[in-house]
Amino acid sequence: MTEADSIRVLVVDDQDLVRGGFKAILGTYEGVEIVGEARNGAEAVQEAQRLKPDVVLMDIRMPEMSGIEATRAITGNPLLARTRVLVLTTFDIDEYVYDALGAGASGFLLKDADPDEIVAAIRVVAAGDALIQPSVMRRLVETFVAARPRGGWGSAEAADARRAALANLTDREREILMLVARGLSNDGIAEELFISPATVKTHLARIMAKTDAHDRAQLVVFAYETGLVSPAGK
């Protein structure tokens, strides 16, 4: 892989040692180029606009501007349409997951993930896929299910619409939806089902159209809300 083909990464964290560690370790991986760093959200937005990286590794708790605010500013900038944000944090707290996804983050990993996992996540989001670490996905879903009122969210008509949408899915689409709910990436689903990532993307586009979901997180909620999968099955 040439330097021009490398995934260009901006590292954002308010701790010098953390930034230095990421730069030293991730920069040793083939196909990953650390092009810059920032110590707070405001700098992250500034550097993203200047460098136009493929992926921003974003901390959440930072001075001046939080990682959530910076993520929202970056993903909302049409000039950075090709830049993806991968949130890294020590805080496995559901509120942050919701906020990060709501701000447009393409992925969410805990900082205790090993370097191979982080690089794999960088490659997943750089390819245009979304990723949530399975342990975080489980917490997110379990919180959602625990908070769900009896009979599910919304009106009876909304519940009927969800059931109808589920019934409209093909067997293969249901299978892929279940794997999405388990937290698998497109490549992971392709490997599991012995199909190409391009075929997975085609199926996902159809599933989203049929379920009226806008992103992967909404697909996961749909899968649990309709009973296609359950926390006990994790």
C-alpha positions in Angstrom: 0.0 0.0 0.0 1.4 3.4 -0.9 1.4 6.5 1.3 -1.3 8.0 -0.9 -3.5 5.0 -0.2 -3.1 5.3 3.6 -6.0 6.1 5.9 -5.2 9.6 7.2 -6.0 9.9 10.9 -6.3 12.9 13.2 -5.8 12.1 16.9 -7.7 14.2 19.4 -7.2 13.9 23.2 -6.5 16.4 26.0 -3.8 14.2 27.5 -0.3 14.5 25.9 0.6 11.0 26.8 -2.5 9.5 25.3 -2.0 11.4 22.0 1.6 10.4 22.0 0.8 6.7 22.6 -1.8 6.6 19.9 0.6 8.3 17.4 3.5 5.9 18.3 1.5 2.7 18.2 -1.0 3.3 15.4 1.6 4.9 13.2 3.4 1.5 13.0 0.5 -0.1 11.2 0.6 -0.4 7.4 -2.0 1.7 5.7 -2.5 4.1 8.7 -0.9 7.6 8.6 -1.2 9.9 11.6 -1.5 13.4 10.0 -2.1 15.5 13.0 -3.3 15.9 16.6 -5.4 18.2 18.7 -5.8 18.7 22.4 -9.4 19.9 22.6 -12.6 20.0 20.5 -12.0 23.4 19.2 -8.6 22.4 17.9 -10.1 19.2 16.5 -12.5 21.2 14.3 -9.8 23.5 13.2 -7.3 20.7 12.3 -10.0 18.7 10.6 -10.9 21.6 8.4 -7.2 22.1 7.6 -6.1 18.5 7.1 -9.3 16.9 5.9 -8.4 13.5 7.5 -10.2 10.3 6.6 -10.8 9.5 10.3 -10.8 11.5 13.5 -10.0 9.6 16.7 -12.1 11.7 19.1 -11.9 11.8 22.9 -15.2 12.9 24.6 -14.2 14.8 27.8 -12.0 17.8 26.8 -11.8 21.5 27.7 -13.1 24.4 25.6 -15.2 22.1 23.4 -16.3 18.5 24.1 -15.7 15.7 21.7 -19.5 15.5 21.2 -19.7 19.2 20.1 -16.6 18.8 17.9 -18.1 15.7 16.3 -21.3 17.5 15.5 -19.3 20.4 14.0 -17.2 18.1 11.8 -19.9 15.8 10.6 -22.1 18.8 9.9 -19.5 20.5 7.7 -20.2 19.7 4.0 -16.5 20.3 3.2 -15.7 17.4 5.5 -18.3 15.0 4.1 -15.6 12.3 3.6 -14.3 12.6 7.2 -15.5 10.0 9.7 -15.4 10.3 13.5 -14.4 7.3 15.7 -15.1 8.2 19.3 -12.7 6.7 22.0 -13.4 7.1 25.7 -12.8 5.5 29.0 -16.4 6.1 30.0 -18.7 3.2 29.1 -21.8 5.3 29.8 -25.0 5.0 27.7 -25.6 8.8 27.6 -22.3 9.3 25.8 -23.1 6.5 23.3 -26.4 8.2 22.4 -24.8 11.6 22.2 -21.9 10.5 20.1 -24.2 8.7 17.6 -26.6 11.5 17.6 -23.7 13.9 16.8 -22.9 11.8 13.7 -20.0 9.6 15.0 -19.5 6.5 12.8 -18.1 4.4 15.6 -17.6 4.2 19.4 -14.8 2.3 21.1 -13.5 2.1 24.7 -9.9 3.2 25.2 -9.0 -0.1 26.6 -9.5 -1.7 23.2 -6.2 -3.2 22.0 -4.4 -1.5 19.1 -5.4 -4.2 16.6 -9.1 -3.5 17.5 -8.7 0.2 17.1 -6.9 -0.1 13.7 -9.6 -2.5 12.6 -12.2 0.1 13.7 -10.4 2.8 11.8 -10.5 0.7 8.6 -14.2 -0.1 9.1 -15.3 3.6 9.5 -12.9 4.8 6.8 -14.6 2.4 4.4 -17.9 4.1 5.2 -19.3 1.5 7.6 -20.5 2.2 11.2 -19.1 0.4 14.2 -20.0 0.1 17.8 -17.9 -2.1 20.1 -20.1 -5.1 21.0 -19.8 -4.6 24.8 -21.0 -1.0 24.3 -23.8 -2.1 21.9 -25.0 -4.6 24.5 -25.3 -1.9 27.2 -27.0 0.5 24.8 -29.6 -2.1 23.8 -30.1 -3.5 27.3 -30.8 0.1 28.6 -33.2 0.6 25.7 -35.0 -2.6 26.4 -35.2 -2.0 30.2 -36.7 1.5 29.6 -39.2 0.2 27.0 -42.8 0.6 28.2 -45.0 -2.4 28.0 -46.2 -3.0 24.5 -43.2 -1.1 23.1 -42.5 2.5 22.1 -45.1 4.6 20.4 -48.7 3.9 19.4 -50.4 0.7 18.6 -50.4 1.8 15.0 -46.6 2.3 15.2 -46.2 -1.2 16.6 -48.3 -2.6 13.8 -46.1 -0.8 11.3 -43.0 -2.3 12.8 -44.4 -5.8 12.7 -45.5 -5.2 9.0 -42.0 -4.0 8.2 -40.4 -7.0 9.8 -42.8 -9.4 7.9 -41.7 -7.6 4.7 -38.0 -8.6 5.2 -36.7 -11.6 3.3 -35.0 -14.4 5.3 -31.6 -13.2 4.2 -32.5 -9.6 5.3 -33.6 -10.8 8.7 -30.4 -12.8 9.0 -28.3 -9.7 8.2 -30.4 -7.5 10.6 -29.7 -10.0 13.4 -25.9 -9.8 12.8 -26.1 -6.0 12.7 -27.8 -6.2 16.1 -24.9 -8.3 17.4 -22.6 -5.4 16.5 -20.9 -6.9 13.4 -19.4 -4.7 10.7 -20.2 -5.1 7.1 -17.0 -7.1 6.6 -17.8 -9.2 9.7 -21.3 -10.0 8.3 -19.8 -10.8 4.9 -17.4 -13.3 6.5 -20.1 -14.8 8.6 -22.5 -15.4 5.6 -19.8 -16.1 3.0 -21.0 -13.2 0.8 -19.2 -10.0 -0.4 -19.2 -6.7 1.6 -20.8 -5.1 -1.5 -23.7 -7.6 -1.2 -24.1 -6.8 2.5 -24.3 -3.1 1.7 -27.0 -3.8 -0.9 -29.0 -5.8 1.6 -28.6 -3.1 4.3 -29.8 -0.4 2.0 -33.0 -2.5 1.3 -33.5 -3.2 5.0 -33.2 0.5 5.9 -35.7 1.4 3.2 -38.2 -1.2 4.4 -37.8 -0.4 8.1 -37.5 3.4 7.6 -34.2 3.4 9.6 -31.6 6.1 8.9 -28.6 4.4 10.4 -27.2 1.2 12.0 -28.3 2.3 15.5 -31.9 2.6 14.4 -31.7 -0.9 12.9 -30.5 -2.3 16.2 -33.4 -0.6 18.0 -35.8 -2.0 15.4 -34.4 -5.5 15.8 -35.0 -5.5 19.6 -38.2 -3.6 19.5 -39.8 -6.2 17.1 -38.5 -9.1 19.1 -36.2 -10.4 16.3 -33.4 -10.5 18.8 -33.3 -10.1 22.6 -30.6 -9.4 25.2 -30.8 -13.0 26.4 -29.6 -14.0 23.0 -26.4 -12.0 23.4 
